[in-house]
Amino acid sequence: MIGREFGYELIDAVTEKPAAELRGGLDRLAEAGLLFCRGVAPHSSYLFKHALVQDAAYGTLLRARRQELHARTAAVLERDFSDLIERQPELLAHHLTAAGDTARAVEQWLKAGRHAAARTTHLEAIGHFDRGLAVLASLPQGPARDMREIELQLARGLAYFTAKGLVAAEAAGAYARARELAETRGEARQLFTAIYGLWQSASGSGTAVECTRLSNRLQQLAVAAGDDDLRLQAHHSAWATYLFAGVPAAASEHAEAGRQLYDPELHRSHRQLYGGHDPGACARHIGALADWQLGYPEKGLALADEAVALAGRIAHPFSLVDASLYHTMLRLERGEPELALPHLEAAEALATEQRLPVISLDPRFLRCAALSAKGAFGEAVACVSEGLASGRGVPRLRSYGFARLAEALTGQAAYEPALVAAREGLEIQEKMGQRWWDAELHRLEGVALLGLNRLEEAQSALEEAIRIAQRQQAKSYELRAATSLARFWGEEGRRVEARELLAPVYGWFTEGFGTADLKDAKALLDQLNC
C-alpha cells in the first residue's frame, strides 16, 4: 500500500500504532523472510522481499480500507515528508490516485512528469503524463477537466519529441488534441504552445508549406496577445521555416529579432515548453548558417561560437548537442574539417552521456563531409550511405545527406551514382517544398554531368544553380556554382567569359577570404588572368 520500499517514520505516522506493537510486527515479518530490514528503528527502512508478497498483503485489505490508508499516507507525506515528495512527486500522485482524490492526483501526475522531464528521463515522464490522462478520464466533463488535459497533452507532446524525435506520431497527436481543446477552452498561451508543437512536427517532417502556414498563425497570435515571450517563439518558428525554405535573409532577420528579445534567465522555462531546446542558442546557430549563406562567413562563425558558448553556460545538454552539430556543419561549409570534428565528437559524446537521441541531424552526414574534405571519399560514401539507410534524424535533412553523398561519389569519379544522388536530393526538396540546398544540389548535378561528358546538360545545371542562389541572395552558394561553371568554361577555352562570370561574385565579398570557397575562387581567377 505504501510501496515496496518504505521507511519506519512513514509507516509509523500512517498506522498510528504504539511503537512497541509496530516494531514487533515489522520484526516478525522480517524474521519470516517477507521483509528485508536495513538499520535500526526509528531510522530503519524496509523492502518487501518480492512484489508478489506486497501484492498479497495489499489484497487482504478491503477497498474502503485501502482508500482510507492511501488517503492517510498522502496526508502524512504532505505534512511530514515534503522533501521526499519534492524528489519523488510520483509517490504522492500514486497515493492520491488510489485514495480516489482524482483532481489532485491529476495535478500531481503532471508535476511528476515535468519533474522527470527536467531530469531528462523522458520515457518516465511520458508514463507519468499517461497516468494523469488515465485518471483524468474519471473526472466529470467541463472546463476544469479540459484545461488540465491541455496541460498534460502539451507536456506529453514535448516529452515524445525529446524521447523519440520530431517525427513522433504520438507528439503530433498530443499537440493536435491540445489545440482542439484550446481553440474553445484554453487561454492564448496554451493555444500558441499547441500550434507551436504542430509547427515543430511539420518542421521535423519537412513539409515547408504547412510550416509556413503554422508559423504565420503563431506570429498572428503573438501580435494579438502583445506578449514578448510569444513573439520570441513566433520568431523561433520563422527563422527555422525560412532557412529550410531557402530564404536566408528572412531567416537571419527573424533570428536577429529573437536574439534581441531573448533573456537566458527570463526564458529558462522555454526549454521545457517549446521544442526542448533553448531559443537563444537556436537563434544563434540558425542565424549563423543563414549569414554564411548570405555571404558573411565570419559573422556566421561568431554567431556559431556564441551558440555553443551560450548552450554550455546555461548547462542545457540538448541545446548544446544541437549547437555543436550545427557548428560542425558551419565549419564544414567553411572547408575546415579539422576544426569541425571536435564539435561533432563533443556532440556525440554528450548525447551518449546524457542518453539523448540525436534528433535534428544525423552525425554521419557531417562525418561524411569531413571525410570528403580530407580526401577519404570511400569512407565518406560508406558513412553517409549508412546514415541514409538508417533513417536516423529528421526527414527535412535527408536532402543534405544526399548532397554529401553526391560530393563524396564525385570525389571517387563515380559520376553516374553521384548524379543519381544529387537528383534524389532535389526530388526530396521538391516533395517537401524545401529550397535550402537547391543551388548546391544543382551544382553537384552539374559537376557529375561534367564527369559524364554531358556538357550541355552540365552547363544548364550549373547555370540553374547560379540563378537559384541569386534568387535566394545566397552569395556563398552563388560563389561555389560560379566557380564550378567558370572552371568548366576556362577548360573549354572561354577564359574571358569565365573571368567575367566569377570576378564580380568574388569581388562582392568583404570577409572570409581564408575560407576554402573564397581561396578556391581566388586561385581560379589567378589562373584565368594569366
C-alpha positions in Angstrom: 0.0 0.0 0.0 2.8 2.4 0.9 5.1 0.9 -1.7 7.6 -2.0 -2.0 10.1 0.0 0.0 9.3 2.3 2.9 10.8 3.9 5.9 9.9 3.4 9.6 9.0 7.0 10.2 6.4 7.0 7.4 4.7 3.8 8.4 4.7 4.9 12.0 2.9 8.1 11.1 0.4 6.3 8.8 -0.5 3.4 11.1 -0.7 5.4 14.4 0.1 2.2 16.4 2.1 2.1 19.6 5.8 1.9 18.9 6.2 -1.5 20.5 3.4 -3.0 18.6 4.6 -1.6 15.3 8.2 -2.7 15.8 7.1 -6.1 16.9 5.0 -6.6 13.8 7.8 -5.4 11.5 10.3 -7.7 13.2 8.1 -10.7 12.8 7.7 -10.0 9.1 11.4 -9.7 8.7 12.0 -12.9 10.7 9.6 -14.7 8.4 11.6 -13.6 5.4 8.9 -11.4 4.0 10.7 -8.1 4.6 14.3 -7.0 4.4 15.2 -4.6 7.1 18.1 -2.0 6.9 19.1 -0.1 10.0 17.5 0.1 13.5 14.1 1.7 14.2 13.2 4.5 14.2 15.9 5.1 11.5 15.2 1.8 9.6 13.8 1.1 6.2 12.0 -2.0 4.8 11.7 -3.7 1.5 9.2 -6.4 0.6 11.2 -9.5 -0.5 9.1 -9.8 -3.6 6.5 -7.7 -5.3 4.1 -10.7 -5.0 4.4 -10.5 -1.2 3.5 -6.9 -1.3 0.5 -7.6 -3.6 -0.7 -10.4 -1.4 -0.6 -8.2 1.7 -2.4 -5.4 -0.2 -5.0 -7.8 -1.4 -6.1 -8.7 2.1 -7.4 -5.1 2.6 -11.0 -4.2 1.8 -11.3 -1.5 -0.9 -12.6 1.2 1.5 -9.8 0.4 3.9 -7.3 0.7 1.1 -8.6 4.1 0.1 -8.5 5.2 3.7 -4.9 4.2 4.2 -3.8 5.7 0.9 -5.5 9.0 1.9 -3.8 8.9 5.2 -0.4 8.1 3.6 -0.9 11.1 1.2 -1.7 13.4 4.1 1.3 12.2 6.1 3.6 12.6 3.0 2.4 16.2 2.5 2.6 17.1 6.2 5.9 15.5 7.3 7.8 14.4 4.2 7.8 17.4 1.8 11.4 16.9 0.9 10.6 13.3 -0.2 7.6 14.3 -2.4 9.7 17.1 -3.9 12.2 14.5 -5.0 9.6 11.8 -5.9 6.3 13.6 -6.8 5.0 10.4 -8.4 4.9 8.8 -4.9 2.2 11.3 -3.8 0.5 11.0 -7.1 0.2 7.2 -6.7 -1.4 7.6 -3.2 -3.8 10.3 -4.3 -4.9 8.2 -7.2 -5.5 5.1 -5.0 -7.3 7.3 -2.5 -9.8 8.4 -5.1 -8.6 12.1 -4.8 -8.8 12.3 -8.6 -8.4 16.1 -9.2 -5.4 16.4 -7.0 -3.9 13.1 -8.4 -4.1 14.5 -12.0 -2.3 17.7 -10.9 0.4 15.6 -9.1 1.0 13.3 -12.1 1.5 16.4 -14.2 4.0 17.6 -11.7 5.7 14.2 -11.6 6.0 14.2 -15.4 7.5 17.6 -15.5 10.0 16.7 -12.8 11.1 13.6 -14.8 11.4 15.7 -18.0 13.6 18.3 -16.2 15.9 15.4 -15.3 15.9 14.3 -19.0 14.2 11.0 -18.1 11.6 11.5 -20.8 10.2 8.0 -21.1 9.5 8.1 -17.4 7.9 11.5 -17.9 5.6 10.1 -20.6 4.5 7.3 -18.3 3.5 9.9 -15.6 1.6 12.0 -18.2 -0.2 8.9 -19.4 -1.2 8.0 -15.8 -2.5 11.5 -15.4 -4.6 11.3 -18.5 -6.0 7.9 -17.4 -7.0 9.3 -14.1 -8.4 12.4 -15.7 -11.0 10.3 -17.6 -12.9 9.7 -14.4 -13.4 13.4 -13.8 -16.7 15.0 -14.9 -16.5 16.8 -18.3 -16.2 20.5 -18.1 -13.8 23.5 -18.4 -11.6 22.5 -15.5 -11.0 19.0 -16.9 -10.3 20.3 -20.4 -7.8 22.9 -19.0 -5.9 20.1 -17.2 -5.9 17.9 -20.2 -4.4 20.6 -22.3 -1.5 20.9 -19.9 -1.0 17.2 -19.9 -1.1 16.9 -23.6 1.3 19.8 -24.2 3.8 18.3 -21.7 3.4 14.8 -23.2 3.9 16.1 -26.7 7.2 17.7 -25.8 8.4 14.6 -23.9 7.7 12.5 -27.0 9.6 14.9 -29.2 12.6 14.7 -27.0 12.5 11.0 -26.5 11.6 9.8 -30.0 12.3 12.7 -32.3 10.4 15.4 -34.2 8.5 13.0 -36.3 7.0 11.1 -33.4 3.3 10.5 -34.3 2.4 10.4 -30.6 3.7 14.0 -30.2 1.7 15.3 -33.2 -1.4 13.5 -31.8 -0.9 15.1 -28.3 -0.5 18.6 -29.8 -3.5 18.2 -32.1 -5.7 17.2 -29.1 -4.3 20.1 -27.1 -5.1 22.5 -29.9 -8.6 21.1 -30.3 -9.4 21.8 -26.7 -7.5 25.1 -26.6 -9.4 26.6 -29.5 -12.6 26.6 -27.3 -11.4 26.2 -23.7 -7.8 27.3 -23.4 -6.1 30.5 -23.0 -4.0 32.3 -25.7 -0.7 30.9 -24.4 -2.0 27.3 -24.4 -3.3 27.6 -27.9 0.0 29.1 -29.0 2.0 26.3 -27.5 -0.2 23.7 -29.1 0.2 25.2 -32.5 3.9 25.6 -31.9 4.1 21.8 -31.3 2.2 21.2 -34.5 4.6 23.5 -36.3 7.6 21.6 -34.9 6.1 18.3 -36.0 5.6 19.7 -39.5 9.2 21.1 -39.4 10.6 17.7 -38.5 8.7 16.1 -41.3 10.0 18.8 -43.7 6.6 19.9 -45.0 7.5 23.5 -45.8 4.0 24.7 -46.8 2.5 23.5 -43.6 5.4 25.0 -41.6 4.8 28.4 -43.3 1.1 28.3 -42.6 1.6 27.4 -38.9 4.4 29.9 -38.4 2.3 32.7 -39.8 -0.5 31.7 -37.4 1.9 31.8 -34.5 3.0 35.3 -35.5 -0.6 36.4 -35.6 -1.3 35.0 -32.2 1.8 36.7 -30.7 0.9 40.1 -32.1 -2.7 39.7 -30.9 -1.5 38.8 -27.4 1.0 41.6 -27.2 3.3 39.1 -25.4 7.1 39.2 -25.9 7.5 35.6 -24.8 5.2 34.5 -27.6 6.9 36.9 -30.1 10.2 35.2 -29.3 8.8 31.8 -30.1 6.9 33.1 -33.2 10.3 34.3 -34.5 11.8 30.9 -33.5 9.3 29.2 -35.8 10.0 31.7 -38.6 13.8 31.6 -38.6 13.8 27.8 -39.0 11.0 27.9 -41.5 12.7 30.5 -43.7 16.1 28.8 -43.5 14.7 25.5 -44.9 12.5 27.3 -47.4 15.6 28.9 -48.9 15.1 32.4 -47.8 18.2 33.0 -45.7 17.7 36.8 -45.5 14.4 36.4 -43.7 15.8 33.6 -41.5 18.6 36.0 -40.5 16.2 38.8 -39.7 14.0 36.7 -37.5 17.0 35.2 -35.7 18.3 38.7 -35.0 14.8 39.7 -33.7 14.8 36.6 -31.5 18.3 37.4 -30.1 17.1 40.9 -29.2 14.1 39.5 -27.3 15.9 36.7 -25.6 17.0 36.7 -22.0 18.6 33.5 -20.6 17.0 33.8 -17.2 13.7 35.1 -18.2 13.3 32.4 -20.8 14.6 29.4 -18.9 11.2 27.8 -19.0 11.0 27.9 -22.8 13.4 25.0 -22.9 10.7 22.8 -21.4 7.8 24.4 -23.3 9.0 24.9 -26.9 10.9 22.1 -28.6 13.0 21.0 -25.8 15.9 23.4 -26.6 17.0 26.9 -25.8 15.7 29.6 -28.2 18.7 31.9 -27.7 21.2 29.2 -28.7 19.0 28.2 -31.6 18.7 31.8 -32.9 22.5 31.9 -33.0 23.2 28.6 -34.7 20.5 29.0 -37.3 21.4 32.7 -37.8 25.0 31.6 -38.3 24.1 29.3 -41.2 21.8 31.9 -42.7 24.6 34.5 -42.5 27.1 32.1 -44.1 24.7 31.6 -47.0 24.2 35.3 -47.4 28.0 35.7 -47.8 29.2 36.6 -44.3 31.4 33.6 -43.2 33.0 35.5 -40.3 29.7 36.9 -38.9 28.3 33.4 -39.1 31.2 31.8 -37.3 30.9 34.4 -34.5 27.3 33.5 -34.0 28.0 29.8 -34.1 30.7 30.3 -31.4 28.1 32.2 -29.3 25.6 29.4 -29.7 27.9 26.8 -28.3 29.1 29.1 -25.5 25.6 30.0 -24.5 24.3 26.4 -24.5 27.3 25.5 -22.3 26.8 28.4 -20.0 23.1 27.5 -19.3 24.1 23.9 -18.9 21.3 22.6 -21.1 22.6 19.3 -22.7 20.0 19.1 -25.5 20.7 22.6 -26.7 24.5 22.0 -26.5 24.2 18.9 -28.7 22.2 20.9 -31.3 24.5 23.9 -31.2 27.6 21.7 -31.6 26.1 19.8 -34.5 25.2 23.0 -36.4 28.6 24.5 -35.5 30.1 21.4 -37.2 28.0 22.0 -40.3 29.2 25.6 -40.5 32.8 24.7 -40.1 32.4 22.1 -42.9 30.8 24.7 -45.1 33.8 26.9 -44.5 36.1 24.0 -45.5 37.5 23.4 -42.1 37.2 19.6 -41.3 39.9 19.6 -38.6 38.1 22.4 -36.7 34.7 20.8 -37.3 35.4 17.3 -35.9 36.0 18.3 -32.3 32.5 19.8 -32.2 31.0 16.7 -33.8 32.8 14.4 -31.3 31.7 16.6 -28.4 28.1 16.4 -29.5 28.1 12.7 -29.9 29.8 12.2 -26.5 27.4 14.4 -24.7 24.4 12.7 -26.3 25.7 9.3 -25.2 26.5 10.5 -21.7 23.1 12.1 -21.2 21.2 9.4 -23.1 19.8 11.9 -25.5 18.6 11.0 -29.0 20.3 13.0 -31.7 17.0 14.0 -33.4 18.0 17.0 -35.5 20.8 15.9 -37.8 22.5 12.5 -38.3 26.1 12.9 -37.3 27.1 10.6 -40.2 26.1 13.2 -42.7 28.6 15.6 -41.1 31.3 13.0 -40.8 30.9 12.2 -44.5 31.5 15.9 -45.3 34.6 15.9 -43.1 36.0 12.8 -44.7 35.4 14.1 -48.2 37.2 17.4 -47.4 40.2 15.3 -46.3 40.0 13.2 -49.5 38.8 10.0 -47.8 36.0 9.6 -50.3 35.5 5.8 -49.9 35.0 6.1 -46.2 32.7 9.1 -46.7 30.5 7.2 -49.1 30.2 4.3 -46.7 29.4 6.6 -43.7 26.7 8.7 -45.4 25.1 5.7 -47.1 24.8 4.0 -43.7 23.1 7.2 -42.3 20.7 7.5 -45.2 19.8 3.8 -44.9 19.1 4.1 -41.2 16.6 6.8 -41.5 18.0 8.4 -38.4 17.4 12.2 -37.9 14.6 14.2 -39.3 13.3 13.9 -42.9 13.9 17.6 -43.7 17.7 16.9 -43.5 17.9 13.9 -45.8 18.5 16.1 -48.9 21.6 17.4 -47.1 22.7 13.8 -46.7 22.2 13.2 -50.5 24.2 16.4 -51.2 27.1 15.0 -49.1 26.8 11.6 -50.8 26.9 13.2 -54.3 30.0 15.2 -53.3 31.8 12.0 -52.0 30.9 10.0 -55.1 32.2 12.7 -57.3 35.4 12.6 -55.4 35.7 8.9 -56.4 34.9 9.8 -60.0 31.7 7.7 -59.6 29.7 10.3 -61.7 26.7 8.2 -62.5 25.7 7.4 -58.9 26.7 10.9 -57.9 24.2 12.2 -60.5 21.5 9.9 -59.0 22.2 11.1 -55.5 22.0 14.8 -56.4 18.8 14.3 -58.2 17.3 12.2 -55.4 18.2 15.1 -53.1 16.4 17.5 -55.4 13.3 15.3 -55.5 13.1 15.3 -51.7 13.5 19.1 -51.7 10.7 19.4 -54.3 8.4 17.0 -52.5 8.8 18.7 -49.2 8.7 22.3 -50.6 12.2 22.9 -49.2 14.8 25.1 -51.0 17.8 25.3 -48.7 20.1 23.0 -50.7 18.6 23.5 -54.2 21.5 25.6 -55.5 24.1 23.2 -54.1 22.3 20.1 -55.4 22.0 21.6 -58.9 25.7 22.5 -58.7 26.6 18.9 -57.7 24.3 17.6 -60.5 26.3 19.8 -63.0 29.7 18.6 -61.7 28.5 15.0 -62.1 27.3 15.7 -65.6 30.6 17.2 -66.5 32.3 14.0 -65.3 30.0 12.1 -67.7 30.9 14.4 -70.5 27.3 15.6 -70.9 28.5 19.1 -71.3 25.3 20.9 -72.4 23.3 19.4 -69.6 26.1 20.2 -67.2 26.2 23.9 -68.1 22.4 24.1 -67.8 22.5 22.6 -64.3 25.3 25.0 -63.2 23.5 28.0 -64.6 20.4 26.9 -62.8 22.4 26.7 -59.6 23.6 30.3 -60.0 20.1 31.5 -60.8 18.7 29.9 -57.6 21.5 31.2 -55.5 20.9 34.7 -56.8 17.2 34.5 -56.3 17.8 33.4 -52.7 20.6 36.0 -52.1 22.8 33.1 -51.1 26.1 34.5 -52.1 28.2 31.6 -50.8 26.3 29.1 -52.9 26.4 31.5 -55.9 30.2 31.7 -55.5 30.5 27.9 -55.5 28.3 27.5 -58.5 30.1 30.3 -60.4 33.5 28.8 -59.6 32.4 25.4 -60.9 31.0 26.9 -64.1 34.0 29.3 -64.6 36.4 26.3 -64.2 34.5 24.4 -66.9 34.5 27.5 -69.3 38.2 28.0 -68.6 38.9 24.4 -69.6 36.8 24.9 -72.7 38.9 28.0 -73.7 36.2 30.5 -72.7 38.6 32.3 -70.3 37.1 35.8 -70.8 33.6 34.6 -70.1 34.8 32.7 -67.1 36.5 35.7 -65.6 33.5 37.9 -66.2 31.3 35.4 -64.5 33.4 34.8 -61.4 35.2 38.1 -60.8 32.1 40.1 -59.8 30.8 37.4 -57.4 34.2 37.1 -55.7 34.5 40.9 -55.6 31.3 41.2 -53.7 32.7 39.5 -50.6 34.2 41.6 -47.8 35.1 38.8 -45.3 36.0 35.2 -45.1 38.9 35.2 -47.5 40.6 32.4 -45.6 37.7 30.0 -46.2 38.1 27.2 -48.8 35.5 28.5 -51.3 37.0 32.0 -51.5 40.5 30.7 -51.7 39.4 28.3 -54.5 37.7 31.1 -56.4 40.8 33.4 -56.0 43.1 30.7 -57.2 40.9 30.1 -60.3 40.8 33.8 -61.0 44.6 34.0 -60.9 44.8 31.2 -63.4 42.3 32.8 -65.7 44.2 36.1 -65.6 47.4 34.5 -66.7 
